[in-house]
Amino acid sequence: MNNAKIYFYGYTILIFIGSSIPGGSVPDVFRLTWDKLLHVLEYCILGILGFRYLSNILKQPLFGIIIIGITIGIIDEIYQGIILGRFTSSIDVIADGIGVISGAFISKYSLGSHHG
């Protein structure tokens, strides 16, 4: 198993471990808050790691990680709905999507990257 695969799957597991922590319900705010910024950063890292992993197995890793990353974000939000004190949020899914897309493009156009 290559390191890129380990990092991608390991990080995905960490996202779900973080989502498993019960929390106090906070009303969803429809503007950029620290919570939304954290979602963007969290999924930006997922986009970077996912692009690097998928570059080894797909011709178009950019589209692959965007689809996979947004799907992970949706599943994560649904999962949070069953955790005590947590709630689902479509705004969080949007922040996750912005993050994964940003991370994928950062990885694609970073120095030395010649993929997809």
C-alpha positions in Angstrom: 0.0 0.0 0.0 1.5 3.4 -1.0 1.7 6.3 1.4 -0.7 8.5 -0.5 -3.4 5.8 -0.1 -2.7 5.5 3.6 -2.8 9.2 4.2 -6.0 9.6 2.3 -7.9 6.8 4.0 -6.4 7.7 7.4 -7.5 11.3 7.1 -11.0 10.2 6.0 -11.2 8.0 9.1 -10.1 11.0 11.3 -12.9 13.1 9.8 -15.4 10.5 10.9 -13.8 10.2 14.3 -14.1 13.9 14.8 -17.8 13.7 13.7 -18.4 11.0 16.3 -17.7 13.4 19.2 -21.0 14.5 20.7 -21.5 18.3 20.9 -23.8 21.0 21.9 -26.3 22.0 19.2 -25.5 25.3 17.8 -27.9 27.1 15.5 -26.8 27.0 11.9 -25.7 30.5 10.7 -26.0 31.3 7.0 -22.7 33.2 6.7 -19.0 32.4 6.9 -18.2 31.6 10.5 -15.1 29.9 12.1 -17.0 26.6 11.9 -17.5 27.0 8.1 -13.8 28.1 7.7 -12.8 24.9 9.6 -14.9 22.8 7.2 -13.2 24.4 4.2 -9.7 23.8 5.7 -10.6 20.2 6.8 -11.8 19.3 3.3 -9.1 21.2 1.5 -6.6 18.8 3.2 -8.8 15.9 2.0 -8.8 17.3 -1.5 -5.0 17.6 -1.5 -4.5 14.1 -0.1 -7.2 12.6 -2.3 -5.7 14.2 -5.5 -2.3 12.8 -4.7 -3.7 9.3 -4.1 -6.0 9.3 -7.1 -3.2 10.6 -9.4 -1.7 7.1 -9.1 -4.8 5.3 -10.3 -7.0 7.7 -12.4 -6.4 9.6 -15.6 -8.6 12.5 -14.3 -7.9 12.6 -10.5 -9.3 16.2 -10.3 -12.8 15.1 -11.1 -12.4 11.9 -9.1 -11.5 13.6 -5.9 -14.1 16.3 -6.3 -16.9 13.7 -6.6 -15.5 11.5 -3.9 -14.8 14.4 -1.5 -18.2 15.9 -1.8 -19.7 12.4 -1.3 -17.7 12.0 1.8 -18.9 15.4 3.0 -22.6 14.4 2.4 -22.1 11.1 4.2 -20.3 12.8 7.1 -23.2 15.3 7.5 -25.8 12.6 7.4 -23.8 10.6 10.0 -23.6 13.7 12.3 -27.4 13.7 12.4 -27.3 10.5 14.5 -24.7 11.8 17.0 -26.0 13.3 20.2 -25.8 17.1 20.2 -24.8 17.2 16.5 -26.9 18.1 13.5 -26.8 17.9 9.7 -26.1 21.1 7.7 -26.4 21.7 4.0 -24.2 24.8 4.5 -21.5 22.5 5.9 -21.7 20.4 2.8 -21.2 23.5 0.7 -18.2 24.5 2.8 -16.8 20.9 2.5 -17.3 21.1 -1.3 -15.5 24.4 -1.5 -12.6 22.9 0.5 -12.2 19.7 -1.5 -12.3 21.6 -4.8 -9.8 24.1 -3.5 -7.5 21.3 -2.2 -7.8 19.4 -5.5 -6.8 22.5 -7.5 -4.0 23.4 -5.1 -2.6 19.9 -5.5 -3.1 19.8 -9.3 -1.3 23.1 -9.8 1.3 22.9 -7.1 4.9 22.8 -8.0 6.0 19.6 -9.6 2.5 18.3 -10.2 1.8 17.1 -13.7 -1.4 15.1 -13.2 -5.0 15.3 -14.6 
